[in-house]
Amino acid sequence: MKRTKLGILGSLALGVMLAAGAAGCGKAKWEGTYISSKDQSQLDLMPEHKAILKVGGVSTPDLSWEEKGEDKIVVHVPFPIEMFRITGGLRDQEGTEWKKK
């Protein structure tokens, strides 16, 4: 009987730890506002994989993004732009750095 209770409690504890770990990582780490070092464009990565790009004061809403790995996302503008996590922000496929605001 004791082994069964310990097994259930152990499984429950493991489930809670896995859920907490999943909530702590993932998409939220990407969300935020990024400013291009090249031309001061602004990229807003929002929840639910939505994005807005502002270039020269003109806003392009209804964009999307997806996580492609631990350190990589793809922003669909509508063509795909690969972006990689760097210290303090992102670097796009052309090498431009985007600093997190």
Backbone hydrogen bonds, N-H to C=O, Kabsch-Sander energy under -0.5 kcal/mol:
donor,donor_aa,acceptor,acceptor_aa,energy
5,K,1,M,-2.0
6,L,2,K,-2.6
7,G,3,R,-2.6
8,I,4,T,-2.4
9,L,5,K,-2.7
10,G,6,L,-2.8
11,S,7,G,-2.3
12,L,8,I,-2.4
13,A,9,L,-2.7
14,L,10,G,-2.3
15,G,11,S,-2.3
16,V,12,L,-2.3
17,M,13,A,-2.3
18,L,14,L,-2.5
19,A,15,G,-2.3
20,A,16,V,-2.5
21,G,17,M,-2.3
22,A,18,L,-2.3
23,A,19,A,-2.0
24,G,20,A,-1.5
25,C,21,G,-1.1
29,K,26,G,-1.2
30,W,27,K,-1.7
31,E,27,K,-1.0
32,G,45,L,-2.3
34,Y,43,L,-2.9
35,I,99,K,-2.7
36,S,41,S,-2.7
37,S,97,E,-2.9
40,Q,36,S,-1.4
42,Q,54,K,-2.6
43,L,34,Y,-2.9
44,D,52,I,-3.0
45,L,32,G,-2.9
45,L,43,L,-0.6
46,M,44,D,-0.6
46,M,50,K,-3.0
49,H,46,M,-0.6
50,K,46,M,-0.6
50,K,47,P,-1.1
51,A,63,L,-1.8
52,I,44,D,-1.8
53,L,60,T,-1.6
54,K,42,Q,-3.1
55,V,53,L,-0.5
55,V,58,V,-2.5
58,V,55,V,-2.0
59,S,57,G,-0.5
60,T,53,L,-3.0
63,L,51,A,-1.9
64,S,76,H,-1.2
65,W,49,H,-1.3
66,E,74,V,-2.1
68,K,72,K,-2.9
69,G,72,K,-1.0
72,K,69,G,-0.7
73,I,83,M,-2.6
74,V,66,E,-2.5
75,V,81,I,-2.7
76,H,64,S,-3.1
77,V,75,V,-0.7
77,V,79,F,-2.7
81,I,75,V,-2.4
83,M,73,I,-2.7
84,F,91,R,-2.8
85,R,71,D,-1.9
86,I,89,G,-2.4
89,G,86,I,-2.0
90,L,98,W,-2.8
91,R,84,F,-2.1
92,D,96,T,-2.7
93,Q,82,E,-1.4
95,G,92,D,-2.1
98,W,90,L,-3.4
99,K,35,I,-2.3
99,K,97,E,-0.5
100,K,88,G,-2.8
101,K,33,T,-3.3
